[in-house]
Amino acid sequence: MIEKDLPFSDQEYQRRLEKTRVAMAARDLDAIFVTDPSNQHWLTGYDGWSFYVHQGVLVFPDADPIWWGRNQDANGGVRTVWMTDDRVIGYADNYVQSTERHPMQDLAERLTGMGLADKRIGVEMDNYYFSAKAMQTLREELPEATFLDVTAMVNWQRGVKSDEELAFIRKAAAISEKITDGLFERVEPGIAKNEIVAEIFRDAIRGVEGAWGDYPAIVPLLPSGSDAAAPHLTWNGREFATGEATFFEISGCYRRYHAPLCRTLFLGKPPQFLLDAEKALVEGLEAGLEAATAGNRACDVANALAAPLERAGIERGARCGYPIGLSYPPDWGERTISLRAEDETVLEPGMTFHFMPGLWMSDWGLEITESILIKDSGPAETFCNRPRKMFIKD
């Protein structure tokens, strides 16, 4: 008998499954095939670095889910999912990266055996982990089935976090604080970036008391000087230099739950334009936190942020936030709501966001962000508790 270390209670998994089934019923679906590893984990607990091959979870209206994947990864399935072992099935290894056969042929055969060959089946068509070849093969093998796009169907069910999930995010936030504290203590002119990143990973994986560290869905981002105009640069062997700002975008991770936090560090005396931008950004952040209340809309947060920036002559062309929680590489966002002027989604208690109003100009950048929780009443709560400012080491 394999002893499992499930992250959540059975009641929590049943809550998630019921929410997903309600969404399926609204689309009159006989089954959905979930390939996003975050959604697989949310529904079943499956956890493994196997998402580079075809795998997924089948969800039905009236039976426990089935995890389907590579045979060798089925060993991980029986160790991590809440379902019984017979709900974990694997395909032969000669399907893997083959030019002669495709894993979806195996899945199609199994769907046929379940009586679903001519039914309505949902698939996550616009997903990192579901290829055009996969869709083509399913349609060829199951010509009588009706395939419908359920991209983000499960993601939307994840929006309001349970108390169990919030406890994990708080642990991730404590790790984020530890990483950030270490950064500002260690970064000095002349120290190579890769040396600092090594310490970031050390702090992230060691975690804090009561919370070991998992790998984050995004690696540390830390461009400096004019490179900070590009928000998604990672690191190299370049040394930190006096007269440059570096923003650090990091997140602690606990059992796949994240709490991103970004702060900017300037080595030396910052120019006035950067101090002015910092002032406007912090004012906008605080206005956005006040607007991030249950019953308000996503656009209300974005508009509150924009007003102080516009008064300072700063234009942002990007959204300023997105939902967070459980995730796998390559992204820690949930890919549903966006905090931007066009999104009128109503905020609900228990929703969690990375309020991320980074400034990326033509030759400089500045990031000061917060991971937040929408409360029953009043302004949003920030998961981390670190000064909301640009840090200066002169």
N, C-alpha and C positions, 0 to 999 in steps of 0.2 A: 504494500500500500504506500503510494507516494504522498508524503505530507506536503500540503500546499500552503503557501504564504500569500493568501489573497489580500489585496490592499483594502477591499471594501466588504461590507456585510452583504449577505444574500438579499436582504431587503433593498439595499441600494441598487444591486444589479437588476432586481425585478422592477424597480421603479423606472430604470433606464429602458428596459425592454418594453415595458408597457407604453411609455411615451413614444417609442419608435413604432410600435404596432398601431397606435392611434394615427400617426402620420402616414403609415402604410395604408391603413383603411381609407383614409381620405383620398388616396390615389387609386384605390381598388387594386392593390398589388397582392399577388399571391406569394411573392418572396422578393427579398432584396439581397444583392451581393455587395458587401461592404469591403472595399479594398484599402481605404485610408487606414494606416496602422493606428492612428489616434482613435478612430472610431471603432476599430477592432478591439482595442484595449478597453475603451469605455464600455463597450457592450459585454465583453467576455473576460477581461483581465489578461488576454494574451500579451506577452512581453518578450521580445527577442529581436536581435539584429538580423532579421531574415527578410526584411521588406524589399531587398534587392531582387528577390525572385517573386513569382506570382503566388499570391496567397489571399485569403479573405474570409469573411464571416457571412454565412447564409442566415438570414433572419426570416422566420415564418410567422404567420398569424396565430398558430395554435400548437407550436412545438418549440422545444428549446433550440437555440441557435446551434449551428455546426461551424466549427473552425476547419477550414480546408487549406492545405498547403503542402509543401515539399515533405516527403516521408521523414527525412532526418529532423525536420523542424516540428513534426508532430510530437516528437519526444518533448519539445518545449511546450507544446500545446497542452499535453496532459498534466504538465507541472504548473501551468499558470492560469488556465481557464477555470471558471466555476462549474462548467458543465461536467457531466460524467464522461468517462474515457471514450465511450462509443460515439460521442458527439465531436470527436477529433478524427479527421481522416486525412490521409496523405496520398500524394501521387508519386509515381516512380521517378527516380533520378534521371532517367534517360530523356525526360521531358525538359530538363533544365538547359537553357541556352542551346537548344537544338534547332537545326535548320530543317529537320525532317518531321517534327511533330511539335505541338504546342500544348502547354498545360491546360489551356481552355478546352481542349478536346476531352481531357479527363473530366473537367468540371461539367461539360455538357453531357457526358455519359452518365454522370451521377445525377444531374438534374432530370434526365430522362427517366432514370430508375426511380426517382421520387415522384414521378407523374407530373412534372412541370414543363415538359417539352413544348406544350402549346399554351402555356400560361403567361400571365403578365409579370415580368421580372424587372426589377429596378436595378440599375448599375450606376456607379459614380463615374460618369463619362469624363468629367473635367477634373481629374485628380492626378497628382504626381505619379501614382502607382498603378494606373490603369491605362494600358497602351492602346493605340489605334489597332495594332495587330490582335490584341486580346478581344476587342469589340468585333473586329472582322471575323475572327475565328468562331466566336459564340454565335454570330448570325449565320455563318455557314453551317455550323453543326446543329443549330436549332432553328431551322427556317420557319417553323410554325409558331415559335414563341414571339411575344411582343415585348420588346425591350424599351424601357422608359428611363429617362435620365433622372436620377435621384441625387445628383451632386448636392452636397451640403444638407441633405435631409436629416441625417443623423447629427451633423454639426449644429443645426439649429436646436435640436433637442438638448444639447449640452450647454446652452447659453446661461441658464440659471443654475448656479452651483448649490449642491447640497452642503449641509454642515460638515459632512465627512470630507468633501472636496476642499472646502475652505480651510480646514485644518491642515491639509497638505500644502496649500498655497502659502499659508502662513509660515510653514517650515521652510519652504523654498525662499520666502522673503528674508528669513533670518540668514540663510546662506548668502543671498544677494548682498545683504549688509556687510557680512564678513568679507566678501570679495572686494567690495568697494572700499572698506576701511583699509584693507591690505594694499590696494592700488595707491591710495594717496600717501600711505606711509613709505612705499618703496620707490615710486617713480621719481627719478632725478635726472638732470642732464647727464648724458654720457652713458646711461644704462640702455642696453639693447632691448628692443620691443619683445623679442622672443623670450628673453629672460623674465620679463614681467608676465607674459602670457603663461609661462610655465608655473609661476606662482598663482595666477588666476585659477588654473586647473587644479593645483594642489589644494587651494582653499575650497574650490567648488566640490571636489570629490571627497575631501575629508569631512565636509559639512560642519554642523554644529552639534552641540549636545542634544541628543534626542532625534537627530535627523542626519542620516548619511546622505552623501551627495550622489546624484545620478548625473548622467551626461546630458547637457542641454541640447535643445533642438537646433540652436544656432551657436556657432563658435564665437569667441570674443571678437568684437569689432572695435578698432582703435586707431583711426586715421588721425594724422597730425597736420597742423599748418594748412596749406592750401589743399592738401589731400582730404581734409575734413569736409570739403565740398561734396565728396562722394560718400554716401551714407553706409555703403556695404563693403568697404575695404577691410581686410583682416589685419595681418601683421607680417613683418619681415624682420631682418636683422638690423634695421636702421636704429640708431640711437636717438633717444629723446633729446630735444635741443631747447635751449633758452630762447624765449621769444615766440614760442609756438603753443597753441592750444591743442589739446587732444581730447576728443570725447571717447568715453568708454561705454559701450553697450554690452551689458552682460546679464545673465540670469542664473540664480541658483535654481536647482532642480531637485525635487524630492518625489520619488516614485512617479516620474513623468510629469509632475505638475511644476509650473514655472511662475516666477514673479520677476519679470524684467525690470531693470533699473539702469538708467543712464545718467551720468554726470560728466562734466567737462573740467579738465585741469589745465591751467595756464602756468607755464614755467617762466618766471620773470614778471615784468610789469605789463599788464594787458593794455592794449590801445583803447582809447575812449570809445570807438565805435563798438567794440566788443562788450564793454561795460554797459553801454546803452542798450545793446541787443539783449544782454542778460536781464536787465531791468524790465524790459518790455515782455520778455519771454516768461519770467517769473510772475509778473502781473497777470499775463494771459493764463498761465497754468492755474493760478489761484482762482481766477474768475471761472475757468472751466470746471474746477473742482466744485465750486458753489453751484454751477449749473447742472452738474452730474447728479441729479436727484431722480428718484423714482417718479414716473409720470411725465418727466421731460423727455425730449427726443435726442437722438444722437447728434442731430444738427445743432441743437441748442448749445451743446458743449463746444462744438467746433466754432460756432459764431462768437461765443464768449471769449474763447482764446484769440480769435482773429482781431477783435476790436483794439486791444492795446498794441498789437503788432502793427496794425494798419496806421495807428496814430504815430508810431515810430518810423513809418515808411518802409516796413518790412512786409513783403508779400510771400506767402507760402502757397505752393501749387499742389501740395500733397495732403492726404488725409492726416488726421492728428491722433489716430488711435484705432484699436481693434481688440476684439475679445481674446482673452488668454485663459489658460488652464492647462489641460492635459495636451501634450504634443510630442511628436517625434520629428527628426530632421525631415525636410530642411527648414521648417518654419514653426515658431511657437505661437502663431496666431491661429484662431479658429476658422477664419475665412467666411465670416457671415456679416455681422454689422461693421460698418466703418464710421468712425467719428469724423464726419465731413458735412459740408453744407447741404448736400443733396439727400442725405439719409435721414428719413423721418421715423425710423424705428423707435418705439417708445421704450424707455429704460425701465427695467424691472428690478426689484430687490433681489440680490443674489447674483446679478450679472457682474462679471469681472473684466476689466479692460487694461491694456497698456495704453495709458494716456501719453502719447508719444509725439509731441510737437517739435521735432527736430528742425533746426534751421540749417539748410545747406545752400549757401550762396555760391557765387562764381568762384571765389578763391578762399573761402573760410566756412567753418561749420561750428555749430553749438548745439549740444543736446543736454537737456535737463528734463527728465521724465519721471512718471510715477505709475506703478501698478495700483489699480483702484478697485474698490468694491462699492457697488450701488447699495445703499442702505434702505431700510424701510421708510425712513424720513431723514431729511437733512442732507448736507453735502456728502459727497463720496468719501469713503475712508481710504487712506493710503496704506498699503501693506507694509511698506518700508518706512523707516523713520530716520532719514538722513537730511542734513540741511539742503534746502532747495535753492542752490546757488551754483555759480561757477567757482570752483576751488582754485586758489592761487598759491603757488610756492615761489616766492621772490628771493 
